């Protein structure tokens, strides 16, 4: 799919098995966009969303210290515990339903590990192209109760002035999650916006298209999103931007 020239309304389903998959033993990972070993110049991003990785990390496994710069990185923990440590002196553990945020800015080094030795860690890590380059790096994490997202959109991250969210970024993008329990939930996009909806678990209908765990929808200039069923949903509302 050419993500650079798409201008007409788009509602494109990416099935779970259409993602790039790699099994490293300690890490089983699906890449929705070109990343690491998976290189596809026609699948670099969707709007400002540059990376969407669905990771299962074995007990005690993880990523040793490595650098980032000029990227907004959001990690949503689906189950297990994620341990983080970085060159700014931050150290924390994020549990199920929690979110970790790191603005790499001018440069930061960090490590990420499964905090438990005997239990797997399941998370999605997402990178958004920043709206402002060269900012100082920063880190934060937040925990949320299941009721915070039950049958409602919980907006967690945003750079939009009109959107209330506890975590702020420089890009005009919004990240939200929801847990549907036999309910119907709607989301309205403004014209010409990009959307990326991921089904982290369950079975749902999205604008009458049936989706299951691991499936996703890429949207452009679709004004209304209707989801119903039972499932864990992850949503990005994004502007158009091309990576440099």
N, C-alpha and C positions, 0 to 999 in steps of 0.2 A: 504494500500500500504506500503510495506517495503522500507523505505527510506534509510536503512543502507547498503543493499547488492546489490542495483541496479547498474549494471555496463554496461549493453547493452544500445544502443540508446533507449531513452524513449520519447514518445510524448503522455502524459496522460491528458485527459480533466477532470477537476473537475467542474461539473455544480453547479450553484448557490445554488440549493436546497440540494446539497450533503454536504454543509458546516454545521458545528454546529451552531445553532441559539439560542439566548437567548434574551428574552424581559423583561427588568427590569423596564419598565415604562418610566423612563427618558432616558434610553439607550436601543437601539435595536442593537445587535451586532452579526456579523457572524465571526466565527473563522475558518480559513483555516487549522490551525495546532492545536495540543493539547495545551490547554490554560485554566487556571482557572477551571471552572466547567467541561469543556470538557477535558477528559483524555483518550488518545489513544497512547500506547507505540509504535505503528507502524506508527504513523503520527506525529513525534516530530519535523521534520524540513525537508527542501529540500535544500541540500547543506548547505551553511552557514546561510540560512534564517530560523530563529527560530520561529518568530511570524508574522502573517499577519491577522490583524483584521480590518474588515469593519464596522465602527461605525456610527450610527445616534444618535446624542445627542440632547435632547429637549432643548428649550430655558431656559437658566439659569442653566441647569444641568451640571454635570461634576464630575471629580475624585478629591477628596480632597487629601491633601499631603500624599504621599506614597514614599517608598524608592526603588532605583534600584542600581545595581552595575554590573560591567563587562559586559555591553551590549551596542551595538550601536543602538540607537533608532531614527528612521526616521518617521516623520508624514507628510503626504501629504493632504492638505485641498482641498476637492472637491467643497464644497460650505459652506458659512457661515464664522464665525470668531472664531478662537481658542485663548483663553487667557492662558498664561503660567506664572508660578511663581516658582522659585526654591531656594534651600538653598545656592546657590552661589550668590544670590542677583539679578539674572536675572528676568526680567518681560517684556513680549511682547505679541503682538496680531498678529496672522497670518491669512491673508485673503485667499479667494478662489484662487487656483493656487499656493499658497505659500507652502514652506517647512520649517519644524522645525526639527532641529537636536540636539540630546543630547547624548554625550558619557558619560555613567554612571561611567565608570572607577572604582576608589576605593570606590565610593559611593556618591549618591546624593539623595535628597528628592525634589519632585516637585508636583505641582498640575496642572490640566488641566480642563478648564471650557469653556462652550459655552459663548462667550462674549456678545451675544445678548439675551435679555429676551424673545423676541417674534418670533424668527426665529430659525429653526433647524440648526444644524451643522453636516455636513457629511464629514468624513475623513477616510483615511486608515492609521493605525499605524503599523509599521514594525520593528521588532527587528532582528539584525544581530549579530551573534557570533563574538566577536572581534578577530583580528589577534594578538594583544598584550594585555596581561592582566596587571592589576595593574597600569594603567595610570591615571593621574589626570582627574577628570571630566571636561567636557566642554559643552557649549551650543551655538547655533547659529540659526538664521532664515533668510530666503531669500524670496523675492517676485519675481514673474515672470509674464510677460505679456502673454496673450493668443497667440500672434504671435510667441513667443519664442518656442512654441511646436507645432504649426500648421503644419501638414504634415511633421514633422521631429522629430527625437529622440532628446530630450533635456536631456543631461546627467547632473545630478545634484549632485550626490554623488558618490565618487569612492575612492578606495584604491590602484588602479592599476596605476603604473608609466606611462604607455602608454596612459592613458585616461585623457583627460582634463575635470575637473569638479570643480565647485567652493567650494564644501564641501568635505573635505578629511576624510577618516576613516582608521583604521589600518588593516581592512580585505580587501583581494583582490576581492572585490565585487563592482559592479557598478549598480546604480539606475538611471533609465531614464523614462521619460513620453513623451507621444505624443497625439495630438488631430488630428484624421483623419477626413477630410471632403471630402468624395468620392475620396479618393486617395489610392495609394499603397505605402507601406513603408517596407523596408527590414532591417534586423539586422543579422549580422554575428557573430557566436560564434566560439571561438577557440576550438580545440578538448578537449573532456572530461569535458567541463564546464557544469554547471547546469543553467537552466533558469526557471524563474517563471513569466508568463505573466498573468495579470489580466485585465479584461474588466470592468472599473469603470462605463461606460455608453455607450449605443449605440448598434450597431449590426455590426459585422465584420467577415471576413473570415481569419483564421490563418492557413497557410499551407493547404488550402482547407477545413478546418473544421469550421463550422459555430458556432460562439460564440455570446452570448448576455450579457447584464448587469449582473454582478455577477459571470460569468463564468471565469475559469482560466485554464491555461495549465502549466503542469510541464514538463520540458524538460531536457534530459541529453544526451550529445554527439550528439545533432542535430545541424548541422553546419549552417543552414540558416533558418531564420524565415521571412515569408512573410505575411504581414497583409494588408487587404484592406477593404474599407467600410467607415462607419461613426461611430466614437466612441472615448472615452477617455481611453487611455491605460497606464498601469503601468507595468514596466519591471524590473526584477532583473537578472543580469548576475553574477554567483556565482561559487566559488570553492567548492570542496567537503570537508566537515568537520563534525565530530561527536561531539555533545555536551558532556561535561564532567559531 
